[in-house]
Structure formats: structure tokens, C-alpha cells
């Protein structure tokens, strides 16, 4: 039996988004589908297979375990691990045929040693820091030193060099232009030393707003799932949310003036109202901070949440929505008739970003995949 609280993932919409994003690229530019964090809550294996099936060239994950999970599911495409490597990770990277991110001689040495012991040539991508100040090589002298070290590592192939934009979604383009120009200078060092790496810098914001920085490959994350990076207004391409979060009405009851709803009694009825109980809560990833301010869709109309969101249920006011009955469809994220609630709106109410809303949908919410 399938729980009525579920996330519907439309793989045809994913295909639409990928084709729309690829349409922004010049011919020959590779496309990396970013599937870290369980594909932003959508399901890593299913999204990866679908993305590869409609034109993705690479997959991107955060940690080796995510890449290993995809390998165990039979996925053979190139997988880049973005995160830094801890002790013991080098062997996992090599054995699972993953691509490591390297930004230090120490890490490169550990990969060289493991690759030599196994008798493999291990591809790596070098990360340079052009302004994010997270991980990566910060200056040109350090990059030159690392690349010269790589020339002595017979079991390492420098397949790529990349950076990450900090504010590519912002209307003010000045900082991203600085990052892009710095990346070009650092990439030139690699070419002067005889390397021919795949160059990539653009995340979703860069893909959409900075065609001059598409280089050899782009990395599509949130845009692939149908959302805009925070602060960015997408005019092109036309993206559509891939995920719908839905459930049903569990029960309906009448509340009289003076009665309260849920824990803490934060809502008191001022008049007779009709209340629906919804079988989802913060245990499913529905944010508790949406208590008394979020909305759901029932019969194509907005029903405000009243009272505190519980772990497994919450309540909403359906007084203005006639004929609501147990079993009626409830949309938490998605479209119903002409009304829509998307992850951006929910994020705005919750004081966060769409990424976190999507990633918060817990594993106890079944994912159903449709084409």
C-alpha cells in the first residue's frame, strides 16, 4: 500500500528542463547533471538515469558515498565528486571509478599512491578558488606548483579544472565577471604547461546569465529541477518544477469560537470554522516554521495552516472551501487547477531557499516516478 503523502517526480518535465538548458549552450559544450543530496530530494538513481538518457554527459555528487551508490545502481557515466577527500577516500574514488576533486599536493599524492598500487590511471579535476573562499587553490603560483607536481604523477590524469561562482544569479554581474576573468587566467597556466583540461565554472546562474563562461562544460543543479537560483529572475529558458508533493485530507471537523488548535494553543478560533487535518508534518520535511503562515491547495483554493505543524500532521482552515471531505487531494508543492504553490513560495515563507525545501522532504515520503 502506498502512503497518500508522496512526492511525484515527473521525468518528462526533467527532460524538458535539460533540453531547455542545453539549448542555451553552444554545440559541443558538455552538460553535468548535479545529483548530490539525493538529486536535491528527487531521487539520485532515477534522476541520474533519466538525465543521462536525455543528454547529460557527467554527473556531479558531493561525497564519494553518493558516487558509490550510483555505481552500485549500475550507472557507468563519469561522476565527479565535488567535496574534499578525507583519509581513506582515495581508494574508494579509484575503486568506484569516480573522479576526485583535488586542490592540494597532499591529496594528489594520496591519489597517486593508491592509483599506482592498483595499477590505474586516475582522472582528477583541480578546483581553483576564484572568490567563493570555500575550497580550491587561491592563487596562480600555487596552481602552477600543483600542476608541475601533477606532471610527475604518472598515475594521474588532470582531466579538468573548475571553479564555482558565488553570486552568478545576482543582477549585479561585477563579482561574477571578476571570478570568470580570474578563472581564465588560471586556466591559461594549465595550457602553458601542456595540459588540455575540461574547463567548467558555470552553475545554474552562470549557465543562464553568463554564456561567455560556459567553457567546455556547465553544471546544472537547481535549474534542472525547475527552479531559479535565489535572487535570479529567469526569462529564459522556460523551466518547470519536476516535483509535486501531495497528500489527502485525513479528517474534517468543526471548531467553535474560543477553541484552540494544535500544540501550544497558538491558534484560537474567533468564529465557527471548518478544519481539515492533513497527514504530513515536519517528520516528512514540512517545515514547522510554516505554522500559522503556510498554505496548501484543496479544490484549487488556498487553505491556510492554523496552529503548530506537528511531526506527522497539521491542520488548515477550509471554511471558505465548500464540500471538502476525507480523501480529497491536497497539494503541498505543485499545481491544482489554476492555483500553484511552489518551493520558492514555501521557502520565502520559511525564510530559506528552494534548495532546502526540496532537500527537506524526508525519506519516509515515497517518491513516485512518472513519464
N, C-alpha and C positions, 0 to 999 in steps of 0.2 A: 504493500500500500504506500502510495506517495503522499507525503505530507503536503497539505494545501499551501503552506508557506514555502514558496520556492522561487528560484531565480531562473528566468527563461533567457537563454543566451541564443541570439539569432545569428547563426553563422553566415547567412546570406547578407545580413547587414554588415558583418565584419568584412566580407568580401567587397561589398560596395565601398566601405571606407578605405580599404587598402588600395583598391583601384583608383579611387579619387585622389589619394595621397600620391600614388605612383604617377598619376597624371601630371603632378607638379614638377616631376623630375625630368632632367634631360636624359635621352637614351643612354643606357649603359650604367647609370647610377644604381648601385646596389641598395637593397631595402632590408633593414634589420627590423624584425618584429620583436619588440621588448615584451617578454613574457615573465618577468620576475614577479615575485609575490603572488604566485598562483595566477599569473596573467591578469594582474590588477583585480583579483577576485573572480575572474570569469572562468577559470579552469585551465591550467597550464597545458595539459596534454591536448585537449580538444582544440584550444585556440592555436597552439603551435602547429598542429596538423592542418588545420584549416588555413592558417596564414601561409604556410609553405605551399599548400595546394593552389593558392591564388597569387603567387608571385614573390613571396618573401624569400630572400637569399640566405639570411642569417637569422639566428635567434639570440636574444640577449637576456641573461639572468644575473642575479646579484651575487649568488654564492654557489660553490661547486655542487652542493647537495641538490640544488634546483636543476642543474645540468645533468647530474646523475639520474635524477628522477625521470627526466625526459629521455635519456638514453635507455633506461630500463623499460620505457614505454615503446621502444623501437624507433625512436626518432634519430636519424642519421645526419641531419643537416649541421653545418658549422654552428657552434654555440660559444659565444663569448661570455666569460664571467667578468662582470664589472668590478666586483669587490676585490679588496686586497687579500693576499693569501696569508694564512696563518700556518704554523708548523704542521706538517703532515698533509697539507692541501696539495702540494706539488704532485705527489704520487696519484692522488685522486684525479687531478686535472689530466694527467698524462694517460692513465689507465682508461679513463672515460672518454678520451679523445675530445677534450674540451680545449678552449683557447683561453690562456691566462692573461689577465691584465698585469703589467709589470711597470713599476715606477722606482725601482731601486736595484743596485748591483746585487745586494744580498738576495733579493727574491729571484733575480735572474740566475744567480749562481745555484740556488737550490733547485730550480727547474732544470738547469743544465746537468747537474749531478744526477738527478732522477732520470732524466731522459737518456743520459749516457748509460746508466745502469740497465735500462730496459732495451736500449738499442734503437731509440726512436728519434726522429727529428720533430721537435715540439714547436708549433706555431705560437706566437705571443703577439699581443698588441700593447704597445707602450702608451701609457697615459701621461699627458702633459697638462699641467695646471695653468690655465691662462687667465684665471681670475675667480674661480669658484672657491679656491682655498679649502678643498676637501682632501682629495688625494691627487697625486701626479707630480711630475718634475716641474719645478717652477722657473728654472732659467736655462738659457741656451747652453751655457758651459756644462751644466750637469747633464743635459741631454746628450751633448757631444761625447762626454765621458762614458755615459751608459751605452751609447751606440758603438763606441770603439771597443768597449768590453764585449758587446754582443758579437762583434766581428771575430773575437777569439773563442766564442762558444760554438763549437762545431755541431752541437745537437739542438741549436735554437734557430728558428726562422722568424725574423721580425716581419710578420705578415701585415701588421697595421700600426698606425699611430693615430691617437684620437684625443679629443678634449671634450669638455662639457660646458654648455652655455648656462649662465646663471639667470639671465633675465631676457631671454630671447622672445618672450611673449609680450614684453612691455612696449608701449608706443614709442618711448624714448629708446632709440636704437644705438645710442652712442657707446654704451658699455659693450654691447654685443659686437659692434664693429671693431672695438679695441681688441676684444678676445679673438675674433676671427683673423685680424691682421697679425696678432702675435702668433697665432697657430700657423699661419702661412710662413712666418719667419722660422719657426721651429721645424716645420716640415722641410724647409729648404736645407737645413743642416743634414737631415737624413739623406736627402737626394745627393748632396755634395759628397757624402761618404759612400755613395754607391748603393744605397737602399732604394727600393721601389715599393713602399708600403701602401696599403689601402688607407686613405685618409678619410676620417669621419669626425664630424663635430656637431651636426645638427640633430637636436632633439625635436619634439613636435613643434615647438615655437620656431626653431630655426628652419625646419622644413617648410613651414608655411610662409614665414616672413623674410627669410634670407636665402634666396636661391643662389646667391653668389657663394654661399658657404655649404652647398650640398656636397662638394668634393666628390669622392668616389663612392660614398655610402651615406645614408641617413638612418637615424634610429627613431622609429615611431613608437611612442609609448601611449600616452593618454589619448592622442588623436585617433589612434587605431580603434579605440573602444568607443569613439564617437563624441569625445569631449574636448573642449578647448583648454589649453594651459591657462592657469589663473591669470586674470588681467588681460587676456588676449581676446579680441573680437574677431571671429573667423568670418571672412566674407567668401573665401574660397579655401579649400574645396568644401562641398556641402557634405558634412558628416552627420551621421545618425547614431544615437546611442544603441549599443549592442545588447545591453542587458535590461530586462524588465523584472522588477521584484514585485511579486503578487502573493496574495493570500485570499481568505474568505472571511466573511463575518461569522463570528463564533456564536454570539448570542446578542439579543436586543432586550433592553429593559427601559422602564420609565423611571425617571428621577424627579422627586418633588422639591419644591423650593426649600432651601436650608440643608439639603442633603449634600454630602461631600463624596468625592471620587478619588480612589487610589490611596497609596501610601502618603503619609504626611498631611493629608486633607488639604492639598494646595488648591483644589477647585471646589467651590461651593455654588450649587445651582441657585440662581436668582429667580427662576421661573420654572414651571414644569418643562422638562426636556426629555428627549429620547436619546438613549446612549447605546452604541454598539461596542462590543468587546472584540478586539482584533487579536488573533493568536500569533503574535510576533512581539519581540521585545529586545532588550539590549543583549540578551543571550544569543540572539540571532544577528546582532550587529546594528540593530536600530537604535540610534543614539538616544541615550537617556536625557541629554540636554535639549531634545526636542519636546520635552514635556511642556504642555500648555502653550506650545507655539508652532508645532508641526502640523502637517495636513496629510490626509490620504484622499484617494479618489474612490467614490462609491456612486454608481449610477451616473458617472460622468460629471459629478459635482464634488467640490471640496468639502471634506468633513474635518473640522479642527480637532486636534488632540486635546483632551481635557484630563487634567491630573498627571501624576508622575508615570512615566513609562516604566513598566515592571520588567523583570528578567524575561518573561515568556509571553506577556500580554500587555496591551494598552487599550485605552478607551477613547472614543471620539464621539462628538456631538452630531447626531444625524437628524436633529429636529426639523431642519429645513429640507431634508431629502425624504420624500414620501416612499412608503412601501418597501423599506429595507427589511430583509429577512435573513436569518441564518443561512449560510451557504452562498450569499451574494458575493461576487468578485470584489476584491479590494486591491487597489494599486498603490504600492508604497513608492516605487520608482517606475515611471513609464507613462503610457498614454491610455486614456479610456474615453471613448467617444471623441470629443474635441478638446478635452482637458488634458493637461500634461503636468507631471511633477518629475523633474529630472534631478540628477545628482548634484548639479550646480545649485539649484534652488535649495535643496536639502542642506548642502554644505554652507550656503550663505546663512541659513537659519541657525546652523550648528556652530558657526564661527570657524569653519575649516575649509578644505578644498575637496573637489570632487574625487580626487585620488583616494583620500582617506575614507570617504563614504563608501566607495566601491570595494575597497580592500577590507572594510569592516564587516561586510556580510559574512557571517561565520560559516564554518564547515557543516554545521547542522542544518543549514538551508540547502536542500537538494538543488543541484543545477540540472536543468533540462535543456537539451540542445536541439534546435530546430534549424531546418534549412529553408 
